[in-house]
Amino acid sequence: MSEYIAIGEKAPLFTLSNKDGKDISLNDFLGKKVVLYFYPKDSTPGCTTEACDFRDHIKDFSDKNVVILGVSKDSAKSHTNFTEKYQLPFELLSDKEGKVCEAYGIWQLKKNYGKEYMGIVRTTYVIDEEGMVEKVYKVSRVKGHVEKVLEEI
């Protein structure tokens, strides 16, 4: 099982496809702060709340020169539907093979209703302008999470 990337470490570089099949690289955002959030699944209650909270605060993040990137193992088509349904104004990236999830240590053993399985543990990384991990949020409650991240940037 992988471990979270520690504060002060270089954020693992990646290139993933967005909903349109366009490659987006972490390197594309050097010089800006990046909020990289990992979430389990498009259109589920907690993930929808989190995405809509980022959407509702996008201007506040933009005003601070911060880019929002969401990552899950969902397909580009799923991301397209999710983005259109909730008018999400930021990139959702598809990590179908889970390599980026592994690199960031958020692909972990989970327990739910007595069953154990591997899955994405909801986690948000704040990456500074030079590509270093500035903060790590292991999200246990979605409500208030986005506001906390915004406040601490």
Secondary structure by P-SEA (a helix, b strand, c coil): cccccccccccccccccccccbbbbccccccbbbbcccccccccaaaaaaaaaaaaaaaaaaaabbbbbbbccccaaaaaaaaaaacccbbbbbcccaaaaaaaccbbbbbcccbbbbbbcbbbbbbccccccccccccccccaaaaaaaaac
